[in-house]
Amino acid sequence: MPKPDSTETVVGRVFVGLVGTLVATAVGFLLFVLLPDDTTVLGVLLAVLTAAGGVQLSSGIARSIFPGYNVAEVAVEGPISRDGSLGPLPGSGTPADDIVEQIERADEDDSAEALVVKLNTPGGEVVPSEDIRSAAADFDGPTVAYATDTCASGGYWIASGCDEIWAREASVVGSIGVIGSRVNAKDLADRVGLSYERFAAGQYKDAGTPLKELDEEDRSYLQGLVDDYYDNFVEQVAEGRELEPATIRETEARVYLGEEAHELGLVDELGDRDAVLDRVAEGIGTDAFPEEFEPQRPLRQRLGAGARGLAYAAGAGVASAFGVDDDHPLRL
């Protein structure tokens, strides 16, 4: 395969694109202009559309035959959840399934010799974060996690699955911990005359219900779940970073600026994106040419997400006018 920056790649992509465009133009002209008895404006328009479609199709074929990249870059930005719903706007968080799909697609792409995971996230839900970490760890090639502004909690969990972690000096790194919370609305319910009646099978089925007073057994049970998640988090980070679990626990879920994180061994190197790509180039033995992989979504889904975001923004504007504050508590 020719190098992404070689003359062969450039010429090849231009040639394939040009041939595809000429073929599509000829087909469109033949079908909609020459063959019909009367040439119409609609026929000319259809011929132009056919040519335009040929340009797009041939460009895609040219990129696949002569790729202009050898490094896949995947961005994890915003709160992490299964569907990206933890952000301030619908879809503004990180949908874990989309990120996993991008990494797996990069792993199957023969052109992607290495993976860069760009992280700017405060963390999020436990299992979606672990899914992304596992996908990065399974990538067949060098992997580098690059923290920009924030790489905390679930974000650091993801980074620990990569071969190396890089950060900026002012990056916020760490928060290796788990948090769970509940709202205790029992006193408020009593004041307004609401009562809680339990219909459940299993002692702990309604543990954490806001209208129910939290007893010690429920508290111990819920804390046990958080502790189990934390133990798993510490285990995964210690294994990925080749550190002792006790060293990870000693951080007590603190966050550190990049330089201190580097001193503690939470980060391998400090540097900007260019430095990261230089390091990746060393790993693959040639210059690094990154390509940002994005989720492959059907047109209908993309249009639907845009419409939901617009509707939410309009609703938020109306709500703010009436002093309504829409809060989305994080669960991790």
C-alpha positions in Angstrom: 0.0 0.0 0.0 1.4 3.4 -0.9 2.2 5.9 1.8 -0.5 8.4 2.6 1.7 11.4 1.5 3.2 9.7 -1.6 2.8 11.0 -5.1 1.3 7.6 -6.0 -1.5 8.1 -3.5 -2.3 11.6 -4.7 -2.2 10.6 -8.4 -4.2 7.5 -7.7 -7.0 9.3 -5.9 -7.2 12.0 -8.6 -7.3 9.3 -11.3 -10.1 7.2 -9.7 -12.1 10.3 -8.8 -11.8 11.7 -12.4 -12.7 8.4 -14.0 -15.7 8.0 -11.7 -16.9 11.5 -12.4 -16.6 11.1 -16.2 -18.4 7.8 -16.2 -21.3 9.2 -14.0 -21.5 12.3 -16.2 -21.7 10.2 -19.4 -24.3 7.9 -18.0 -26.5 10.8 -16.8 -26.1 12.6 -20.1 -27.0 9.5 -22.0 -30.0 8.5 -19.9 -31.6 11.9 -19.3 -30.5 14.1 -22.2 -29.7 12.0 -25.4 -32.1 9.1 -25.2 -35.4 11.0 -24.4 -37.2 12.4 -27.4 -37.3 15.9 -26.0 -34.7 17.3 -23.8 -36.3 19.0 -20.7 -35.0 21.0 -17.8 -35.8 18.1 -15.6 -33.6 15.8 -17.7 -30.7 18.2 -17.5 -31.2 18.5 -13.8 -31.2 14.7 -13.4 -28.1 14.4 -15.5 -26.3 17.0 -13.2 -27.5 15.1 -10.1 -26.2 11.9 -11.5 -22.8 13.5 -12.2 -22.7 14.9 -8.6 -23.5 11.5 -7.2 -20.7 10.1 -9.3 -18.3 12.6 -7.8 -19.2 11.6 -4.3 -19.1 7.9 -5.0 -15.9 8.0 -6.8 -14.3 10.1 -4.1 -15.3 7.5 -1.5 -13.8 4.7 -3.6 -10.6 6.7 -4.2 -10.2 7.2 -0.5 -10.7 3.5 0.3 -8.2 2.4 -2.4 -5.7 5.2 -1.7 -6.2 6.2 1.9 -4.7 9.4 3.1 -4.2 8.3 6.7 -2.5 5.6 8.7 -3.7 6.6 12.2 -7.2 6.5 13.5 -8.2 9.2 15.9 -11.3 8.8 18.0 -12.6 11.6 20.3 -14.3 11.0 23.6 -15.8 14.4 24.6 -18.4 15.2 27.3 -20.1 13.0 29.9 -20.1 9.3 29.0 -23.3 7.3 28.8 -24.8 4.6 26.7 -26.6 7.0 24.4 -25.0 10.3 25.1 -27.9 11.6 27.2 -25.9 13.0 30.1 -24.9 16.2 28.3 -26.7 19.5 28.6 -28.3 19.0 25.2 -29.6 15.7 23.7 -26.6 14.0 22.1 -24.0 16.4 23.5 -22.5 13.8 25.7 -20.4 10.8 24.6 -22.5 7.8 23.4 -20.4 4.8 24.3 -21.8 2.5 21.6 -20.8 5.0 18.9 -17.2 5.3 20.3 -16.9 1.5 20.5 -18.2 1.2 16.9 -15.6 3.7 15.7 -12.7 1.9 17.4 -13.8 -1.5 16.1 -14.1 0.0 12.6 -10.6 1.4 12.9 -9.3 -2.0 14.1 -10.8 -3.6 11.0 -9.3 -0.9 8.7 -6.0 -2.1 7.2 -5.0 1.5 6.8 -5.2 2.3 10.5 -1.9 1.1 11.9 -2.4 2.9 15.3 -5.1 4.5 17.4 -5.2 7.8 19.2 -8.0 8.3 21.7 -8.5 12.0 22.4 -10.1 12.6 25.8 -11.9 15.6 27.2 -14.4 14.2 29.6 -15.3 14.3 33.3 -16.3 10.7 33.2 -19.8 9.2 33.3 -21.5 5.8 33.6 -19.5 2.8 34.7 -20.3 0.1 32.1 -20.2 2.4 29.0 -16.8 3.7 30.1 -15.6 0.1 30.5 -16.9 -0.8 27.1 -14.8 1.9 25.5 -11.7 0.9 27.5 -12.1 -2.7 26.4 -12.4 -1.7 22.7 -9.2 0.4 23.0 -7.4 -2.4 24.7 -8.4 -4.8 22.0 -7.1 -2.6 19.1 -4.4 -4.5 17.2 -1.7 -1.9 17.1 -0.1 0.9 19.1 -2.7 2.9 21.2 -2.2 6.3 22.7 -4.6 8.2 25.0 -4.3 11.9 24.8 -5.9 14.1 27.5 -6.7 17.6 26.4 -8.6 19.6 29.1 -10.0 16.9 31.4 -9.4 13.2 31.6 -11.2 12.2 34.8 -13.0 9.2 36.3 -14.5 7.2 33.4 -12.2 9.1 31.0 -9.1 7.9 32.9 -10.6 4.4 33.0 -10.7 4.5 29.2 -7.1 5.9 29.0 -5.8 3.1 31.2 -6.7 0.7 28.4 -4.2 2.3 26.0 -0.5 1.6 25.7 0.5 5.2 26.7 -1.2 8.2 28.2 -0.2 11.7 27.2 -1.5 15.0 28.7 -0.9 18.7 28.6 0.7 20.4 31.6 -2.6 22.1 32.5 -4.8 19.0 31.8 -6.9 17.7 34.8 -6.2 14.0 35.2 -7.4 11.4 37.7 -10.5 11.2 39.9 -10.1 7.4 40.1 -13.2 6.8 42.2 -16.9 6.0 42.0 -19.9 8.0 43.4 -23.5 7.0 43.9 -26.1 9.3 45.4 -29.8 9.4 46.2 -32.3 12.2 47.0 -33.9 11.8 50.4 -37.4 13.2 50.0 -39.0 11.5 53.0 -39.4 14.6 55.1 -40.7 16.6 52.2 -43.2 13.9 51.4 -44.4 13.9 55.0 -44.9 17.6 55.0 -47.0 17.5 51.8 -49.0 14.5 52.9 -47.4 11.8 50.7 -46.8 8.3 52.0 -44.8 5.4 50.6 -46.4 1.9 50.5 -44.1 -1.0 49.6 -45.1 -3.7 47.2 -41.9 -5.6 46.4 -40.4 -9.1 46.3 -36.9 -9.2 47.7 -35.5 -7.3 50.7 -33.4 -4.8 48.7 -35.7 -4.3 45.7 -36.6 -0.8 46.7 -33.3 0.1 48.3 -32.6 3.8 47.6 -36.2 4.8 46.9 -36.4 8.5 47.6 -39.7 8.4 49.5 -38.4 5.7 51.8 -36.2 6.3 54.8 -32.8 4.7 54.2 -32.0 2.2 57.0 -28.6 0.8 57.8 -29.1 -2.4 55.9 -30.0 -0.6 52.7 -27.1 1.9 53.2 -24.7 -1.0 53.6 -26.0 -2.8 50.6 -25.8 0.3 48.3 -22.3 1.2 49.6 -21.2 -2.3 48.8 -22.2 -1.9 45.2 -20.2 1.4 45.0 -17.2 -0.4 46.7 -17.4 -3.2 44.2 -17.3 -0.8 41.2 -14.4 1.0 42.8 -12.4 -2.2 43.4 -12.9 -3.1 39.7 -11.9 0.4 38.7 -8.7 0.2 40.7 -7.9 -3.2 39.4 -8.2 -2.2 35.8 -6.2 1.0 36.2 -3.4 -0.8 38.2 -3.2 -3.5 35.5 -3.2 -1.0 32.6 -0.7 1.3 34.2 1.5 -1.4 35.8 1.1 0.2 39.2 0.3 -1.3 42.6 -3.4 -1.1 43.5 -2.4 0.5 46.8 -0.8 3.4 44.8 -4.0 3.9 42.9 -6.1 3.9 46.2 -3.7 6.4 47.8 -4.9 9.0 45.3 -8.3 9.0 47.1 -10.0 10.0 43.8 -8.0 13.3 43.6 -7.5 15.1 40.4 -4.0 16.3 39.4 -2.6 18.7 36.8 -0.6 17.1 34.1 2.8 17.6 35.6 1.9 16.1 38.9 0.0 13.2 37.2 3.2 12.5 35.3 5.3 12.4 38.5 2.8 10.0 40.0 3.0 7.7 37.0 -0.7 8.3 36.0 0.6 9.9 32.7 3.6 8.7 30.6 4.5 11.9 28.8 3.5 15.6 28.6 3.0 17.2 25.2 0.7 18.6 22.6 -1.0 16.8 19.8 2.0 17.1 17.5 4.2 15.5 20.1 1.6 12.7 20.4 1.7 12.1 16.7 5.5 12.1 16.7 5.4 9.4 19.3 2.8 7.4 17.2 5.1 7.8 14.2 7.9 6.1 16.2 5.6 3.2 17.0 4.6 2.6 13.4 7.9 3.4 11.8 6.7 6.1 9.5 5.1 9.5 9.5 1.7 9.6 11.2 -1.3 10.9 9.2 -4.4 10.9 11.4 -8.0 10.5 10.3 -10.8 11.3 12.7 -13.3 8.4 12.7 -16.9 9.5 13.3 -20.0 7.4 13.9 -21.7 6.0 10.9 -25.4 7.0 11.3 -28.2 6.8 8.8 -29.4 10.2 7.4 -32.7 9.8 9.1 -31.0 9.4 12.5 -28.8 12.5 11.9 -31.7 14.6 11.0 -33.7 13.4 14.0 -30.9 14.2 16.4 -30.7 17.7 14.9 -34.4 18.2 15.3 -34.3 17.1 18.9 -31.4 19.4 19.7 -33.3 22.3 18.1 -36.5 21.5 20.0 -34.5 21.2 23.3 -32.8 24.5 22.7 -36.1 26.2 22.1 -37.6 24.6 25.2 -34.6 25.6 27.3 -35.0 29.2 26.2 -38.6 29.3 27.2 -37.8 27.5 30.5 -35.1 30.0 31.3 -37.5 32.9 30.7 -39.7 31.5 33.5 -36.7 30.7 35.8 -36.9 27.0 35.4 -33.5 25.2 35.9 -33.1 21.8 34.2 -30.6 19.8 36.2 -29.1 16.5 35.0 -27.4 14.8 38.0 -24.5 12.6 37.1 -24.6 9.0 38.3 -20.8 8.5 38.4 
